[in-house]
Amino acid sequence: MNQAIFLDRDNTIIKDKGYLKNPEEIEFIPGVLSVLRSFQEAGLLLVMVSNQSGIGRGYFTESEYQTVHTRFMELLAVNGITFAGYYHRPHSPNDHCECRKPKPLMALEAANELNIDLSKSYMIGDKEGRGMSYAHLTEPV
């Protein structure tokens, strides 16, 4: 089974611009690209898990998100970084859905699809309580 680093996108990999819908505004946090390369070189899968409530709130469309995401992937690729998976949820916090972080559905999906051992994986996010703890996920859900 694979070991992974789950990462939030905004304010963890790129600077949080507040409901980013313009791909030209993508700005990596200083030093993050070398850290991501180090993780990758150590054999860890990189997996992005990101709440994108701007879609659910009507600030931008899924299509606008995908335009930003495509540019994000291109910028990572030219820097030698490949993510094994990208997961996002468009719901607003008011939707009370079961898939937004800190709930673990995105991680569970990734674990299933990418053969990830969650007990040996880590989550890096920007806000306390918004990351996910995976140690308990080795128990039946």
Residue pairs with C-beta under 8 A, 6 or more apart in sequence:
1 115
1 116
1 117
1 120
2 45
2 84
2 114
2 115
2 116
2 117
3 43
3 44
3 45
3 116
3 117
3 120
3 121
4 44
4 45
4 46
4 47
4 84
4 110
4 111
4 114
4 116
4 121
4 122
5 39
5 44
5 45
5 46
5 47
5 121
5 122
5 123
5 124
6 47
6 48
6 49
6 107
6 110
6 121
6 122
6 123
6 124
6 132
6 134
7 13
7 46
7 47
7 48
7 49
7 123
7 124
7 125
8 48
8 49
8 50
8 101
8 124
8 125
8 126
8 130
8 131
9 48
9 50
9 72
9 88
10 16
10 17
10 20
10 50
10 126
11 29
11 126
11 127
12 29
12 32
12 124
12 125
12 126
13 28
13 29
13 32
13 36
13 48
14 20
14 26
14 27
14 28
14 29
14 72
15 27
15 28
15 29
16 126
17 25
17 27
19 54
19 57
19 59
19 60
20 26
20 54
20 60
20 68
21 54
21 59
21 60
21 64
21 65
21 67
21 68
22 68
23 67
23 68
23 70
23 71
23 72
24 71
26 68
26 71
26 72
26 75
28 75
33 76
33 79
33 81
36 46
36 76
36 81
37 79
37 80
37 81
39 46
40 46
40 80
40 81
40 82
45 84
45 85
45 114
45 116
46 81
46 82
46 83
46 84
47 83
47 84
47 85
47 86
47 87
47 107
47 110
47 114
47 116
48 83
48 85
48 86
48 87
48 88
49 87
49 88
49 101
49 106
49 107
49 110
49 123
49 132
50 86
50 87
50 88
50 89
50 101
51 88
51 89
51 91
51 100
51 101
51 130
52 65
52 88
52 89
52 90
53 90
53 91
53 92
53 93
53 100
54 60
54 65
55 61
55 62
55 65
55 90
55 91
56 90
56 91
56 92
56 95
57 92
62 90
65 88
65 90
69 86
69 88
73 83
73 86
76 82
76 83
84 110
84 114
85 110
85 113
85 114
87 106
87 109
87 110
88 106
89 97
89 99
89 100
89 101
89 106
91 97
91 99
91 100
93 100
98 105
99 105
99 106
101 125
101 130
101 131
101 132
102 129
102 130
102 131
102 132
103 132
104 132
104 134
104 137
107 118
107 121
107 123
107 132
107 134
107 137
108 118
108 137
108 141
110 116
111 117
111 118
111 121
111 137
118 134
118 135
118 137
118 138
119 134
119 135
119 137
119 138
121 134
122 134
123 131
123 132
123 133
123 134
124 131
125 131
